[in-house]
């Protein structure tokens, strides 16, 4: 398929929409600034972030050679996030995008054990394949099985990026299972986007009940952006979730299709396996909560920013109105994902979920 054309406007759009997200999910602000300074065309985006990633890879290699494991693992994770930003909505060059994705996965795996608590890579059986995920257990759980939160990325986020939010759940005694579902992260190359994401969520719950040292009766759900839609779907159709959080999720993904950034539309087209934009738009309309919302009777916290320019607040308002178990937390000056109030919003929904699972 053809990718998005290269223009300075697309670079500016990426910076305007996603800058706070980059910084709050593990990338130094100065790395963000100096990397963007290298990008004059959208076609240069992935390559520029790769150059920053390689600087951190070099730091990691030197640290490993010197026996400084903590520094090395930190640098590997920083490198991974830079590779991720390079490829997250970059579909101009599929070969370059896939290489950046592979480096994201490989680098983060080399640093995952350095997180506190560490992240363990696991594989969730799904259909005829598996969904890669990271499982983390809160500290001090040897004598008990903790509650656990299944975490769903959005259209362009991945399990590695979710670890910054996972810290808030872990600090409150909840384990986390962040997974790459269909069309996400590692899984995007084998499985297209799945409107009925409850299939992946059910697979995650089955895995937790059979293979993880967590409390099988205390499972929560979380999703951000398109993952917010996925979280709502999971709450509607998987009764084993006790409570959930839908952050910045769409009610129906095609309602504001024409105002989405061109990179986002192209990314959805690519990850949904659609032949062209018209087909992608039709597919986006299948990601809807029209029948699912009335089925959500367990507690669901719908979190949104009133100034969200990617997923307008009317999506959250409609879901909160139609779902019997829902309550709405709206940040009046919040952007997409409420990334401009990351500490406040993440603390609020982590506290809310900890009280219910």
N, C-alpha and C positions, 0 to 999 in steps of 0.2 A: 504494500500500500504506500501511497505517497505520504510523506510527513508534512509537518507544518513548515511554511516558508520562513526564511530567516530574516528577521527585522529587528531593529533596535527596540521597537515597541514591545516585542515579546520579552526581551530581557528586562525592560522596565516593568512590565506586567508581573513577571516572576518575582522581582525584587519587592514590588508594592504589596503583592498578595501574601508572600510567604516569608519575608524577612524575619518577623518575630518567631515564627514557627521554627526556622532553622536554629536560631539562637537558643530557644527554650527546649529544644530537643537534642542538644549536645554539641553544637558547633559554636566556636568562639566568634564573637561579634567582629573582631578584627580579621578573622579568616573570611567571614562573609564579605566584608568590605573590600579586602584586597583581592579576593577571587573575582568579584563582580567588576573590579577595575580592569581586569584582563579581557572582559567579554564585550566585544563590539557588535557581534552578530549572534543570533540564536544558535547558529551552527557551531559556534565556539563554546557553547555553554558546558557541555559534558567534558570536553577536553580541558577546559580551565579548571573545573572542579577536580578532575583527575590529577592535574599537576599539583594542586594543594594536597590531595590525598597522598601522592607519592612522597611529598616532603615528610608527612607523618610516618609513612612506611619506613623511610630512611632512619628516622628517629627511633622507631621501634626496633629495627635491625641492629642499630648501634647499641641500644640499651640491652637487647638480648645478648649481644656479644660480650658486654661488660657484666653480665649477670644481674642486671637491674630489671627484674621481672615486673614489678609494679609499673614502672615507667613504660616498659614495652607494651604491656596489655592496655594501658591507657592510650598510648599512641596508636595501637592497632584499631581501637574503637573509634578514635577520632578520624583515622583514615577511612574507616568503613562508612562513617556518616558523610564524609566528603564525596566518596564514590556514589553514595545513595542520592545526594542532592544533584549530582551530575546526571543521573539517569531517570529521576523520579517522574518527570513529564516530558522526557526527551525521546521522541520516536522518529526524528529525522533520519537517523542512521541506526538501524536495528543491530548491526554488528557491534558498533561502538556501545550502544545501550546495553546489550547482553554482556559484553566484557566488563562494563562498570558494575552491573548487577552481580556478576560472579565475584568481582573483587570486594564488593560490599559484604557478601556472605562470608567469603574466606577470611577477610581481615577481622570482621566482628567475631568470628569463631575463635580466632587466636587471642582475642581479648576478653571473651565472655566470662572466663573464670575469675577475672580481676574485678568484676562487679561485686558489690556488697549488698545483699547476698549474691553469690555467683549465679550465672545463668547456665542451664543445662539444655543442650539441643536434644529435642525428642522428635519422633515422627508419629503423626496421628493417622491411623488407617482411615482411608476415605475412598469409597468406590473401589476401583482397581489399582489405586496408587496410594499416596500418603500426602499429608500436609505437614511441612516443616514448622516447628514451633520452638519457643524458648520457655522452659519451665523454671520458675524461681520460687524458692521456699523462704518464708520470713525467718529471721534468726531466732534461735531458741525454741524450736518446735519439736525437739526430739521426743518429748513425752506426750505430745498431742498431735492430732491431725488438724491443720488449720483450714479455714475457709479458703476458697480460691476464686479468682476472677478470670474468666475467659476474655481475652482482649482481641478485638478485630480492627485491623488497619482500615484505611480508606482506599480511595481509588489509586492514590499515588504514594501512600505510606506503606511501611513494612514492619515486620515483627521487631527488627532491630531498632527502628525509630521509636517504637512504643515503650522502650525501656525507661525513658525519662518520666513518663506518666506512671509506669509500674512502680517506681520508687514510692509514690504516695500510697498505693495500696499496701505495699510491703511494710512500710513504716507503721501501718495500722494493724499488722498481724495477719494480712491476707496474702496467700500465695498468688502467683500470676502465671497464666498460660497465654502467651502472645503468639498468634499463629498467622502464617501466610495462607489465607483461604484461596478459593478459586479466583484466578485473575490477579492475584496479589503476590508481590515479591518473588520468591523462588517458584511459586506455583503458576505464575502468569504464563510460563512457556509451555505448560502442559494442559492447563485448565482455563477456559474462558470465564469471565465474570458470571456468577450464578445469582440471578434475582432471588431465588429461594434459598438464601444463605443459611436458613435454619438447618439445612442438610449438613453443612460444615460445622455449625454450632453443635448439633446433636452428636456428630462424630467426636468433637472435642470433649463433650460431657461423657460419652462412652469411654473414651480414653482415660479421663480422670478417674472414673469410677473403677476401672479395671487395672490401671497401671501406675497411678500416682499416690504418694502418701499424703492425701488431703482428705478433708471431710466430704464424703459424697453427697451429703444432704445439705451442704452449705455452699452453693455455687452461684456466683453472680456473673453478670455479663456487662461488658463495656465495649463501645465502638465510637470512633471519631470520624467525622466527615461522612463519606459514603459508608464507613463502618458504623456510623450512628443509625443509618437505615438498617444495616445488618443486625445491629443490636436489637432494634425494635422487632424485626422479623423473628429473631431468636426468641424474644420474650413472648411473642404471639403464639408460636408453634412448638416450643420446647418447654414443657411444664416443670422440668427439673431445675430451671433457673428460679431462684428465690427473689431476685431483684436485679435491676439493670440500669445502666446509664447510657443514654443516647446523646452524644455530644456533636452538635453541628450537622446533624444528619438531615438528608432530604426526605420529604414525605413521598414525593414522586419525582424521579430524577430528570424527567424531560420538561418540567414546568417552566424552568428558566434556561432552557438549552441555548437559546440564541445569545444570551448575555454571559455565558460561561467563557473563560479565556480560551482562545483557540488551541492552546497546548492541552487544556483539560479535555476538550472535545476530541482532539486527536488521540489522546491517551485512552479515553474510553473506547473509541473506535478500535484501537489496537488491542486492548485487553478484553474486549467483548467478542473479538473475532468477527467484527462486522466488516462487510466488503467496502462500504462507503459511508459517508456521513449521514445520508438519508436512512440507511439501515441502522446505523448507530443510534440515531435519534429514536427510531422505532423501538430498538432494544432498550433504550433508556426508559421508555414509557412502561416497560415491563417491571422495572424496579419501583414498585408502588406499594403503599401501605393501606390502600383503600379497603381491602378486605381484611387485612391483618390487624389494623388498629383497634377495632372493636373487640378483638380477642385478647387484648393485653389487659389482664385483670390483676396480675402481680405488680408490685411497685416498680415503676419506671420513672426515673428522673430525666426529663428532657432539658438539656442545657444548650443555650444558644446565645449568640451575640446579635443585638439588634442592628448593628452596622455590618453584618456579614454580607460581603459583596459576591460571594460564591454561592452560598445557599441562604436565601433570604429568610428572615424571621417568620414569615407566614408558614413555612414548612413546620417549624417547631410548634407554632400556635395551633395549627390544624391537628397535628398528632396529639398534643396535650388535650385538646378538646374532645377528640374521638376515642382515645384510649381510656377506659374506665380506671385503670390503675396508675395513670400518669399524673405527674405534677411538673410544672414548668419553672425553670430557673433562667430568667432572661437578664443578660448584662447589657444595659442600655447603650454603653459605648464599646461593647465587645465586638471584635472582628471575627473572622472565620476560625472556629475552634477556640474562641476566646483566648487566643495566644497572647494578646496584649494584657491579659490578666491571668497568666498561667498559674502562678502560685495560689491566688485566691480561688480560682475556679476549680483547680485540681484538688486543693485541700477540701473545698466544699463538697464535691461529689464523692471524694474518697471517704470523708466523714459520714456522709449519708449512706453510702453502700456498706461501710463497716458496721453500722448500726442495724443492718437488716439481714446480712448473710452470716 
